[in-house]
Amino acid sequence: MTSIPRSAFPVTPSDWVVKRYTGLLERALDSTAGRAEEIEEVPDIEAARKELSYFKKKSTETQSETHKIQADLVSRRKELDWIKTKLSGTESEEESARKRLAEKDGEIEWRKKRLEETQFELDSSRNEVEGLRRLSSARSGSVSSVSSAGTPPYPTGGGAGVKPPYLVSEALGQGAPYYRQQYRPST
């Protein structure tokens, strides 16, 4: 026996619906089961309901997956922001380290220059002291401190073959600077 679904009828049937279906219903009730084919065939709603429940279930699963993916994306964005912050901090630390190194390199260069200047001043002072010793020994009449071989008039501390702390050609009177105002003879 074929049943007429409830959805085929409106909630409050109007006159035309009542007239149309009353005749069909009377014929169906009067006829045998084989003659009920005259009633319009109603589509199978159960299959549609099953499909609908299946797709609702799929939709719910898809939504939950979408929410999980969105939550994962949010956490990854937070991680990326943290990494970016860390990188920018590292870059600024690296930049400041580079600046410090550059400053230290500059300081080292300055110290090297200062060392060279000090070394030059020291060599000049040695030459000047040597010149003053020669002058002093020449004034006192001690000729023994100046030799004809060009050896310096200071103790070498090791005998023959020891080099003086400066070249013999740099000795006083051969291009080394001499500052007279620094010489103060003892009286």
PALODO-641263 format. One record per atom (N, C-alpha, C): chain; atom name; x, y, z. Coordinates in steps of 0.02 Angstrom, whole numbers, plus 50000, padded with zeros to 5 digits. Atoms other than C-alpha are relative to their C-alpha. Last residue first. Layout:
N
("A"; "CA"; (X; Y; Z))
...
END
This chain:
187
("A"; "N"; (49954; 49946; 49980))
("A"; "CA"; (56246; 53685; 51848))
("A"; "C"; (50030; 49989; 50067))
("A"; "N"; (49997; 49996; 49927))
("A"; "CA"; (56163; 53536; 51763))
("A"; "C"; (50053; 50052; 50019))
("A"; "N"; (49937; 50024; 49970))
("A"; "CA"; (56131; 53571; 51583))
("A"; "C"; (49999; 50008; 50075))
("A"; "N"; (49986; 49956; 49944))
("A"; "CA"; (55950; 53586; 51532))
("A"; "C"; (50064; 49975; 50033))
("A"; "N"; (49935; 50012; 49968))
("A"; "CA"; (55916; 53515; 51360))
("A"; "C"; (50010; 50051; 50055))
("A"; "N"; (50008; 50052; 49951))
("A"; "CA"; (55730; 53518; 51317))
("A"; "C"; (50066; 49986; 50037))
("A"; "N"; (50035; 49975; 49941))
("A"; "CA"; (55744; 53687; 51232))
("A"; "C"; (49991; 49946; 50054))
("A"; "N"; (49955; 49966; 49955))
("A"; "CA"; (55878; 53622; 51114))
("A"; "C"; (49964; 50022; 50064))
("A"; "N"; (50037; 49945; 49971))
("A"; "CA"; (55766; 53496; 51029))
("A"; "C"; (50043; 50032; 50054))
("A"; "N"; (49967; 49980; 49939))
("A"; "CA"; (55865; 53385; 50912))
("A"; "C"; (49963; 50061; 50027))
("A"; "N"; (50020; 49935; 49973))
("A"; "CA"; (55781; 53290; 50773))
("A"; "C"; (50034; 50013; 50068))
("A"; "N"; (50045; 50010; 49944))
("A"; "CA"; (55883; 53148; 50695))
("A"; "C"; (49981; 50068; 50029))
("A"; "N"; (50070; 49998; 50017))
("A"; "CA"; (55954; 53188; 50524))
("A"; "C"; (49952; 49989; 50057))
("A"; "N"; (50010; 50034; 50064))
("A"; "CA"; (56139; 53145; 50540))
("A"; "C"; (49926; 49994; 49985))
("A"; "N"; (49961; 49966; 50050))
("A"; "CA"; (56193; 53266; 50676))
("A"; "C"; (49992; 49968; 49932))
("A"; "N"; (50007; 49927; 50000))
("A"; "CA"; (56135; 53154; 50814))
("A"; "C"; (50046; 50031; 49947))
("A"; "N"; (49969; 49965; 49944))
("A"; "CA"; (56138; 52970; 50768))
("A"; "C"; (49994; 50075; 49991))
("A"; "N"; (50049; 49956; 49970))
("A"; "CA"; (56014; 52902; 50643))
("A"; "C"; (50030; 50040; 50058))
("A"; "N"; (50011; 49943; 50045))
("A"; "CA"; (56153; 52832; 50534))
("A"; "C"; (49949; 50048; 50029))
("A"; "N"; (49946; 49953; 49989))
("A"; "CA"; (56206; 52723; 50681))
("A"; "C"; (49990; 50061; 49956))
("A"; "N"; (49948; 50003; 50051))
("A"; "CA"; (56038; 52640; 50673))
("A"; "C"; (50053; 50052; 50013))
("A"; "N"; (50018; 49960; 50058))
("A"; "CA"; (55944; 52633; 50836))
("A"; "C"; (50056; 49993; 49949))
("A"; "N"; (50073; 49997; 50005))
("A"; "CA"; (55940; 52515; 50986))
("A"; "C"; (49977; 50042; 49941))
("A"; "N"; (50028; 49946; 49959))
("A"; "CA"; (56126; 52475; 50957))
("A"; "C"; (49924; 50003; 49989))
("A"; "N"; (50024; 49942; 50038))
("A"; "CA"; (56170; 52305; 50885))
("A"; "C"; (49974; 50053; 50048))
("A"; "N"; (50067; 49982; 49977))
("A"; "CA"; (56275; 52183; 50986))
("A"; "C"; (49980; 50064; 49965))
("A"; "N"; (50053; 50030; 50039))
("A"; "CA"; (56420; 52109; 50888))
("A"; "C"; (49930; 50017; 50022))
("A"; "N"; (50000; 49989; 50072))
("A"; "CA"; (56559; 52147; 51013))
("A"; "C"; (49941; 49964; 49967))
("A"; "N"; (49936; 50004; 50035))
("A"; "CA"; (56523; 52154; 51197))
("A"; "C"; (49991; 50011; 49926))
("A"; "N"; (49986; 50068; 50021))
("A"; "CA"; (56358; 52112; 51274))
("A"; "C"; (50065; 49994; 49963))
("A"; "N"; (50023; 50052; 49955))
("A"; "CA"; (56298; 52258; 51378))
("A"; "C"; (50016; 49930; 49975))
("A"; "N"; (50039; 50046; 50040))
("A"; "CA"; (56313; 52385; 51240))
("A"; "C"; (49976; 49941; 50041))
("A"; "N"; (49981; 50069; 49989))
("A"; "CA"; (56369; 52523; 51356))
("A"; "C"; (49955; 49953; 49962))
("A"; "N"; (50039; 50025; 49944))
("A"; "CA"; (56341; 52691; 51276))
("A"; "C"; (50019; 49927; 50010))
("A"; "N"; (49967; 49988; 49936))
("A"; "CA"; (56454; 52795; 51164))
("A"; "C"; (49957; 49978; 50059))
("A"; "N"; (50031; 49950; 49957))
("A"; "CA"; (56389; 52719; 51003))
("A"; "C"; (50035; 50006; 50067))
("A"; "N"; (50039; 50034; 49949))
("A"; "CA"; (56506; 52628; 50887))
("A"; "C"; (49971; 50052; 50047))
("A"; "N"; (50071; 49985; 50005))
("A"; "CA"; (56559; 52730; 50737))
("A"; "C"; (49957; 49962; 50049))
("A"; "N"; (50032; 50053; 50038))
("A"; "CA"; (56734; 52653; 50719))
("A"; "C"; (49925; 50013; 49992))
("A"; "N"; (49995; 49985; 50071))
("A"; "CA"; (56819; 52815; 50772))
("A"; "C"; (49964; 49948; 49957))
("A"; "N"; (49949; 50039; 50034))
("A"; "CA"; (56761; 52800; 50949))
("A"; "C"; (49999; 50016; 49926))
("A"; "N"; (50015; 49998; 50071))
("A"; "CA"; (56674; 52929; 51053))
("A"; "C"; (50055; 49962; 49965))
("A"; "N"; (50066; 50028; 50012))
("A"; "CA"; (56675; 52886; 51238))
("A"; "C"; (49981; 50001; 49927))
("A"; "N"; (49999; 50073; 50004))
("A"; "CA"; (56864; 52906; 51250))
("A"; "C"; (49932; 49970; 49985))
("A"; "N"; (50004; 50018; 50071))
("A"; "CA"; (56857; 53090; 51208))
("A"; "C"; (49995; 49924; 49993))
("A"; "N"; (49992; 50072; 50005))
("A"; "CA"; (56819; 53141; 51386))
("A"; "C"; (49988; 49980; 49927))
("A"; "N"; (49936; 50017; 50027))
("A"; "CA"; (56846; 53326; 51382))
("A"; "C"; (50013; 49927; 49995))
("A"; "N"; (49958; 50019; 49944))
("A"; "CA"; (56705; 53374; 51496))
("A"; "C"; (50069; 49978; 49977))
("A"; "N"; (49986; 49942; 49958))
("A"; "CA"; (56626; 53469; 51356))
("A"; "C"; (50047; 49982; 50057))
("A"; "N"; (49954; 49957; 50038))
("A"; "CA"; (56640; 53323; 51234))
("A"; "C"; (50018; 50061; 50042))
("A"; "N"; (49934; 50031; 49997))
("A"; "CA"; (56565; 53205; 51364))
("A"; "C"; (50051; 50042; 49961))
("A"; "N"; (49975; 49997; 49932))
("A"; "CA"; (56419; 53321; 51389))
("A"; "C"; (50070; 49971; 50005))
("A"; "N"; (49982; 49930; 49985))
("A"; "CA"; (56393; 53346; 51204))
("A"; "C"; (50032; 50006; 50069))
("A"; "N"; (49941; 49983; 50039))
("A"; "CA"; (56401; 53160; 51174))
("A"; "C"; (50023; 50071; 50013))
("A"; "N"; (49943; 50034; 49969))
("A"; "CA"; (56283; 53128; 51317))
("A"; "C"; (50064; 50016; 49962))
("A"; "N"; (49983; 49963; 49940))
("A"; "CA"; (56165; 53260; 51248))
("A"; "C"; (50059; 49968; 50036))
("A"; "N"; (49966; 49939; 50021))
("A"; "CA"; (56168; 53178; 51078))
("A"; "C"; (50022; 50041; 50059))
("A"; "N"; (49934; 50020; 50025))
("A"; "CA"; (56128; 53011; 51156))
("A"; "C"; (50040; 50061; 49978))
("A"; "N"; (49960; 50015; 49940))
("A"; "CA"; (55987; 53090; 51255))
("A"; "C"; (50070; 49980; 49979))
("A"; "N"; (49984; 49937; 49967))
("A"; "CA"; (55921; 53166; 51094))
("A"; "C"; (50043; 49989; 50061))
("A"; "N"; (49950; 49966; 50041))
("A"; "CA"; (55932; 53002; 51002))
("A"; "C"; (50022; 50066; 50032))
("A"; "N"; (49937; 50037; 49994))
("A"; "CA"; (55844; 52915; 51143))
("A"; "C"; (50055; 50034; 49961))
("A"; "N"; (49971; 49984; 49934))
("A"; "CA"; (55712; 53053; 51148))
("A"; "C"; (50065; 49963; 50010))
("A"; "N"; (49973; 49931; 50003))
("A"; "CA"; (55684; 53037; 50961))
("A"; "C"; (50032; 50018; 50066))
("A"; "N"; (49939; 50002; 50040))
("A"; "CA"; (55667; 52848; 50977))
("A"; "C"; (50032; 50069; 49996))
("A"; "N"; (49950; 50034; 49960))
("A"; "CA"; (55543; 52872; 51119))
("A"; "C"; (50067; 49997; 49963))
("A"; "N"; (49978; 49953; 49949))
("A"; "CA"; (55445; 53001; 51019))
("A"; "C"; (50056; 49969; 50043))
("A"; "N"; (49960; 49950; 50035))
("A"; "CA"; (55439; 52881; 50871))
("A"; "C"; (50027; 50051; 50050))
("A"; "N"; (49937; 50032; 50018))
("A"; "CA"; (55383; 52741; 50986))
("A"; "C"; (50046; 50050; 49965))
("A"; "N"; (49960; 50005; 49938))
("A"; "CA"; (55252; 52856; 51062))
("A"; "C"; (50067; 49968; 49985))
("A"; "N"; (49978; 49933; 49981))
("A"; "CA"; (55189; 52903; 50889))
("A"; "C"; (50044; 49998; 50061))
("A"; "N"; (49949; 49979; 50049))
("A"; "CA"; (55186; 52720; 50835))
("A"; "C"; (50027; 50069; 50017))
("A"; "N"; (49940; 50039; 49986))
("A"; "CA"; (55096; 52673; 50996))
("A"; "C"; (50056; 50020; 49952))
("A"; "N"; (49970; 49968; 49940))
("A"; "CA"; (54970; 52815; 50969))
("A"; "C"; (50064; 49963; 50019))
("A"; "N"; (49971; 49936; 50021))
("A"; "CA"; (54939; 52752; 50793))
("A"; "C"; (50035; 50033; 50059))
("A"; "N"; (49942; 50015; 50041))
("A"; "CA"; (54915; 52576; 50859))
("A"; "C"; (50035; 50063; 49977))
("A"; "N"; (49946; 50021; 49955))
("A"; "CA"; (54802; 52641; 50997))
("A"; "C"; (50063; 49982; 49961))
("A"; "N"; (49976; 49940; 49966))
("A"; "CA"; (54697; 52736; 50870))
("A"; "C"; (50058; 49983; 50046))
("A"; "N"; (49962; 49961; 50050))
("A"; "CA"; (54684; 52580; 50762))
("A"; "C"; (50029; 50063; 50033))
("A"; "N"; (49937; 50036; 50011))
("A"; "CA"; (54634; 52480; 50915))
("A"; "C"; (50043; 50037; 49951))
("A"; "N"; (49959; 49989; 49940))
("A"; "CA"; (54504; 52611; 50962))
("A"; "C"; (50068; 49966; 49992))
("A"; "N"; (49978; 49931; 50003))
("A"; "CA"; (54435; 52609; 50785))
("A"; "C"; (50046; 50016; 50059))
("A"; "N"; (49950; 49997; 50054))
("A"; "CA"; (54429; 52420; 50791))
("A"; "C"; (50028; 50070; 49993))
("A"; "N"; (49938; 50030; 49974))
("A"; "CA"; (54345; 52433; 50961))
("A"; "C"; (50054; 49999; 49947))
("A"; "N"; (49971; 49953; 49952))
("A"; "CA"; (54217; 52555; 50890))
("A"; "C"; (50066; 49972; 50028))
("A"; "N"; (49973; 49945; 50039))
("A"; "CA"; (54189; 52442; 50740))
("A"; "C"; (50033; 50052; 50046))
("A"; "N"; (49939; 50024; 50032))
("A"; "CA"; (54170; 52294; 50856))
("A"; "C"; (50033; 50055; 49959))
("A"; "N"; (49949; 50005; 49948))
("A"; "CA"; (54045; 52391; 50962))
("A"; "C"; (50066; 49977; 49971))
("A"; "N"; (49979; 49932; 49982))
("A"; "CA"; (53950; 52440; 50806))
("A"; "C"; (50054; 49999; 50053))
("A"; "N"; (49958; 49974; 50055))
("A"; "CA"; (53950; 52261; 50746))
("A"; "C"; (50024; 50070; 50015))
("A"; "N"; (49935; 50034; 49994))
("A"; "CA"; (53887; 52205; 50916))
("A"; "C"; (50047; 50023; 49945))
("A"; "N"; (49964; 49966; 49946))
("A"; "CA"; (53751; 52338; 50906))
("A"; "C"; (50068; 49967; 50012))
("A"; "N"; (49980; 49933; 50023))
("A"; "CA"; (53701; 52272; 50735))
("A"; "C"; (50039; 50036; 50055))
("A"; "N"; (49944; 50010; 50046))
("A"; "CA"; (53702; 52093; 50798))
("A"; "C"; (50026; 50067; 49975))
("A"; "N"; (49942; 50019; 49959))
("A"; "CA"; (53594; 52142; 50946))
("A"; "C"; (50062; 49992; 49956))
("A"; "N"; (49979; 49939; 49967))
("A"; "CA"; (53476; 52234; 50826))
("A"; "C"; (50060; 49985; 50046))
("A"; "N"; (49969; 49955; 50049))
("A"; "CA"; (53472; 52082; 50713))
("A"; "C"; (50024; 50064; 50034))
("A"; "N"; (49934; 50027; 50015))
("A"; "CA"; (53441; 51967; 50861))
("A"; "C"; (50037; 50045; 49951))
("A"; "N"; (49959; 49989; 49941))
("A"; "CA"; (53297; 52076; 50920))
("A"; "C"; (50071; 49976; 49988))
("A"; "N"; (49985; 49929; 49999))
("A"; "CA"; (53227; 52080; 50743))
("A"; "C"; (50042; 50018; 50060))
("A"; "N"; (49952; 49984; 50052))
("A"; "CA"; (53246; 51893; 50735))
("A"; "C"; (50017; 50073; 50000))
("A"; "N"; (49934; 50026; 49979))
("A"; "CA"; (53161; 51866; 50903))
("A"; "C"; (50053; 50019; 49950))
("A"; "N"; (49978; 49958; 49945))
("A"; "CA"; (53016; 51978; 50852))
("A"; "C"; (50070; 49979; 50023))
("A"; "N"; (49982; 49935; 50029))
("A"; "CA"; (53002; 51888; 50686))
("A"; "C"; (50026; 50047; 50054))
("A"; "N"; (49936; 50010; 50035))
("A"; "CA"; (53007; 51720; 50777))
("A"; "C"; (50023; 50065; 49969))
("A"; "N"; (49949; 50007; 49949))
("A"; "CA"; (52870; 51778; 50897))
("A"; "C"; (50069; 49993; 49968))
("A"; "N"; (49990; 49933; 49971))
("A"; "CA"; (52766; 51840; 50750))
("A"; "C"; (50054; 49998; 50054))
("A"; "N"; (49963; 49960; 50049))
("A"; "CA"; (52793; 51673; 50663))
("A"; "C"; (50013; 50071; 50026))
("A"; "N"; (49930; 50023; 50000))
("A"; "CA"; (52741; 51578; 50819))
("A"; "C"; (50042; 50042; 49952))
("A"; "N"; (49970; 49977; 49938))
("A"; "CA"; (52585; 51685; 50835))
("A"; "C"; (50073; 49979; 50004))
("A"; "N"; (49989; 49928; 50009))
("A"; "CA"; (52545; 51655; 50652))
("A"; "C"; (50033; 50029; 50063))
("A"; "N"; (49940; 49993; 50042))
("A"; "CA"; (52571; 51469; 50681))
("A"; "C"; (50015; 50074; 49988))
("A"; "N"; (49942; 50016; 49959))
("A"; "CA"; (52448; 51474; 50828))
("A"; "C"; (50065; 50008; 49959))
("A"; "N"; (49991; 49946; 49951))
("A"; "CA"; (52320; 51566; 50722))
("A"; "C"; (50062; 49986; 50042))
("A"; "N"; (49972; 49942; 50035))
("A"; "CA"; (52344; 51444; 50578))
("A"; "C"; (50013; 50058; 50049))
("A"; "N"; (49930; 50015; 50016))
("A"; "CA"; (52320; 51296; 50695))
("A"; "C"; (50033; 50059; 49965))
("A"; "N"; (49965; 49995; 49937))
("A"; "CA"; (52159; 51374; 50762))
("A"; "C"; (50075; 49987; 49990))
("A"; "N"; (49995; 49929; 49983))
("A"; "CA"; (52100; 51401; 50584))
("A"; "C"; (50037; 50010; 50065))
("A"; "N"; (49950; 49970; 50045))
("A"; "CA"; (52142; 51221; 50539))
("A"; "C"; (50009; 50074; 50015))
("A"; "N"; (49934; 50023; 49979))
("A"; "CA"; (52048; 51157; 50691))
("A"; "C"; (50055; 50032; 49958))
("A"; "N"; (49984; 49966; 49937))
("A"; "CA"; (51898; 51267; 50650))
("A"; "C"; (50069; 49978; 50025))
("A"; "N"; (49985; 49930; 50017))
("A"; "CA"; (51899; 51206; 50469))
("A"; "C"; (50020; 50038; 50063))
("A"; "N"; (49932; 49999; 50029))
("A"; "CA"; (51909; 51026; 50529))
("A"; "C"; (50021; 50071; 49984))
("A"; "N"; (49953; 50011; 49944))
("A"; "CA"; (51759; 51058; 50643))
("A"; "C"; (50072; 49998; 49974))
("A"; "N"; (49995; 49940; 49959))
("A"; "CA"; (51666; 51137; 50498))
("A"; "C"; (50049; 49990; 50058))
("A"; "N"; (49961; 49951; 50038))
("A"; "CA"; (51707; 50992; 50383))
("A"; "C"; (50008; 50064; 50041))
("A"; "N"; (49930; 50022; 49999))
("A"; "CA"; (51646; 50868; 50513))
("A"; "C"; (50045; 50050; 49965))
("A"; "N"; (49976; 49990; 49931))
("A"; "CA"; (51485; 50967; 50536))
("A"; "C"; (50073; 49979; 50006))
("A"; "N"; (49992; 49928; 49991))
("A"; "CA"; (51461; 50977; 50347))
("A"; "C"; (50027; 50015; 50070))
("A"; "N"; (49939; 49980; 50036))
("A"; "CA"; (51491; 50791; 50330))
("A"; "C"; (50014; 50074; 50011))
("A"; "N"; (49944; 50030; 49962))
("A"; "CA"; (51359; 50756; 50464))
("A"; "C"; (50066; 50021; 49969))
("A"; "N"; (49995; 49960; 49939))
("A"; "CA"; (51239; 50876; 50379))
("A"; "C"; (50059; 49976; 50042))
("A"; "N"; (49965; 49938; 50016))
("A"; "CA"; (51281; 50791; 50214))
("A"; "C"; (50004; 50047; 50059))
("A"; "N"; (49931; 50015; 50017))
("A"; "CA"; (51236; 50619; 50284))
("A"; "C"; (50039; 50065; 49987))
("A"; "N"; (49965; 50014; 49937))
("A"; "CA"; (51079; 50686; 50368))
("A"; "C"; (50073; 49984; 49988))
("A"; "N"; (49995; 49938; 49962))
("A"; "CA"; (51023; 50765; 50204))
("A"; "C"; (50037; 49988; 50065))
("A"; "N"; (49948; 49959; 50031))
("A"; "CA"; (51060; 50607; 50106))
("A"; "C"; (50013; 50064; 50039))
("A"; "N"; (49937; 50033; 49985))
("A"; "CA"; (50959; 50504; 50229))
("A"; "C"; (50059; 50040; 49970))
("A"; "N"; (49985; 49987; 49929))
("A"; "CA"; (50817; 50629; 50218))
("A"; "C"; (50067; 49968; 50020))
("A"; "N"; (49978; 49930; 49995))
("A"; "CA"; (50823; 50626; 50028))
("A"; "C"; (50018; 50017; 50072))
("A"; "N"; (49932; 49997; 50028))
("A"; "CA"; (50817; 50436; 50031))
("A"; "C"; (50028; 50071; 50005))
("A"; "N"; (49953; 50031; 49953))
("A"; "CA"; (50669; 50443; 50149))
("A"; "C"; (50072; 50003; 49974))
("A"; "N"; (49971; 49948; 49957))
("A"; "CA"; (50576; 50567; 50039))
("A"; "C"; (50052; 49970; 50047))
("A"; "N"; (49978; 50032; 49939))
("A"; "CA"; (50538; 50445; 49898))
("A"; "C"; (50038; 50052; 50042))
("A"; "N"; (49929; 50019; 49997))
("A"; "CA"; (50446; 50547; 49768))
("A"; "C"; (50019; 49972; 50069))
("A"; "N"; (49965; 49950; 49960))
("A"; "CA"; (50255; 50541; 49769))
("A"; "C"; (50073; 49978; 50005))
("A"; "N"; (49945; 50028; 49962))
("A"; "CA"; (50172; 50442; 49629))
("A"; "C"; (50038; 50056; 50035))
("A"; "N"; (49935; 49973; 50021))
("A"; "CA"; (50008; 50517; 49577))
("A"; "C"; (50055; 49973; 50046))
("A"; "N"; (49979; 49945; 49957))
("A"; "CA"; (49867; 50402; 49623))
("A"; "C"; (50069; 50024; 49977))
("A"; "N"; (50028; 49938; 50028))
("A"; "CA"; (49809; 50298; 49476))
("A"; "C"; (50020; 50060; 50043))
("A"; "N"; (49950; 49968; 50042))
("A"; "CA"; (49925; 50161; 49533))
("A"; "C"; (49975; 50065; 49971))
("A"; "N"; (49977; 49940; 49965))
("A"; "CA"; (49803; 50120; 49671))
("A"; "C"; (50053; 50037; 49961))
("A"; "N"; (50027; 49942; 50034))
("A"; "CA"; (49722; 49998; 49551))
("A"; "C"; (50022; 50065; 50033))
("A"; "N"; (49972; 49995; 50067))
("A"; "CA"; (49830; 49852; 49603))
("A"; "C"; (49976; 50061; 49964))
("A"; "N"; (49929; 49979; 49995))
("A"; "CA"; (49791; 49878; 49788))
("A"; "C"; (50030; 50007; 49931))
("A"; "N"; (49958; 50051; 49969))
("A"; "CA"; (49606; 49871; 49753))
("A"; "C"; (50072; 50026; 50002))
("A"; "N"; (49966; 50046; 50045))
("A"; "CA"; (49501; 50023; 49719))
("A"; "C"; (50039; 49948; 50039))
("A"; "N"; (50047; 50044; 50033))
("A"; "CA"; (49374; 50110; 49827))
("A"; "C"; (50034; 49947; 49959))
("A"; "N"; (50033; 50040; 49949))
("A"; "CA"; (49499; 50186; 49947))
("A"; "C"; (49952; 49949; 49968))
("A"; "N"; (49951; 50046; 49973))
("A"; "CA"; (49609; 50245; 49805))
("A"; "C"; (49968; 49955; 50053))
("A"; "N"; (49985; 50051; 50049))
("A"; "CA"; (49463; 50319; 49712))
("A"; "C"; (50048; 49948; 50029))
("A"; "N"; (50060; 50043; 50005))
("A"; "CA"; (49404; 50410; 49867))
("A"; "C"; (50012; 49944; 49951))
("A"; "N"; (50003; 50042; 49941))
("A"; "CA"; (49579; 50475; 49898))
("A"; "C"; (49940; 49952; 49997))
("A"; "N"; (49948; 50050; 50005))
("A"; "CA"; (49598; 50537; 49721))
("A"; "C"; (49998; 49952; 50060))
("A"; "N"; (50019; 50047; 50052))
("A"; "CA"; (49433; 50627; 49728))
("A"; "C"; (50050; 49944; 49994))
("A"; "N"; (50056; 50040; 49975))
("A"; "CA"; (49472; 50704; 49895))
("A"; "C"; (49978; 49949; 49948))
("A"; "N"; (49980; 50062; 49968))
("A"; "CA"; (49644; 50757; 49833))
("A"; "C"; (49942; 49958; 50027))
("A"; "N"; (49957; 50042; 50042))
("A"; "CA"; (49590; 50883; 49704))
("A"; "C"; (50015; 49933; 50033))
("A"; "N"; (50038; 50028; 50056))
("A"; "CA"; (49441; 50955; 49798))
("A"; "C"; (50043; 49952; 49960))
("A"; "N"; (50048; 50047; 49972))
("A"; "CA"; (49539; 50977; 49961))
("A"; "C"; (49962; 49966; 49942))
("A"; "N"; (49962; 50058; 49978))
("A"; "CA"; (49684; 51058; 49871))
("A"; "C"; (49951; 49946; 50024))
("A"; "N"; (49980; 50037; 50060))
("A"; "CA"; (49567; 51176; 49777))
("A"; "C"; (50039; 49937; 50018))
("A"; "N"; (50055; 50036; 50033))
("A"; "CA"; (49480; 51228; 49937))
("A"; "C"; (50022; 49959; 49941))
("A"; "N"; (50049; 49955; 50030))
("A"; "CA"; (49635; 51275; 50035))
("A"; "C"; (49949; 49958; 49961))
("A"; "N"; (50015; 50008; 50071))
("A"; "CA"; (49725; 51155; 50150))
("A"; "C"; (49947; 50050; 49975))
("A"; "N"; (50072; 49986; 50003))
("A"; "CA"; (49789; 51219; 50314))
("A"; "C"; (49979; 49998; 49927))
("A"; "N"; (50021; 50002; 49930))
("A"; "CA"; (49958; 51139; 50344))
("A"; "C"; (49924; 50014; 50005))
("A"; "N"; (49983; 49940; 49961))
("A"; "CA"; (49983; 51105; 50161))
("A"; "C"; (49972; 49994; 50070))
("A"; "N"; (50057; 49957; 49984))
("A"; "CA"; (49971; 50926; 50100))
("A"; "C"; (50024; 50062; 50038))
("A"; "N"; (50037; 49987; 50062))
("A"; "CA"; (50109; 50833; 50010))
("A"; "C"; (49941; 50046; 50013))
("A"; "N"; (49974; 49939; 50031))
("A"; "CA"; (50220; 50851; 50163))
("A"; "C"; (49964; 50016; 49934))
("A"; "N"; (50032; 49941; 49971))
("A"; "CA"; (50110; 50727; 50252))
("A"; "C"; (50023; 50064; 49966))
("A"; "N"; (49963; 49965; 49947))
("A"; "CA"; (50166; 50588; 50139))
("A"; "C"; (49964; 50062; 50023))
("A"; "N"; (49990; 49932; 50023))
("A"; "CA"; (50038; 50486; 50045))
("A"; "C"; (50035; 50038; 50056))
("A"; "N"; (50025; 49949; 49954))
("A"; "CA"; (50056; 50304; 50084))
("A"; "C"; (50015; 50069; 49971))
("A"; "N"; (49961; 49939; 50005))
("A"; "CA"; (50067; 50170; 49953))
("A"; "C"; (49971; 50052; 50045))
("A"; "N"; (50042; 49941; 50000))
("A"; "CA"; (50000; 50000; 50000))
("A"; "C"; (50044; 50062; 50000))
END
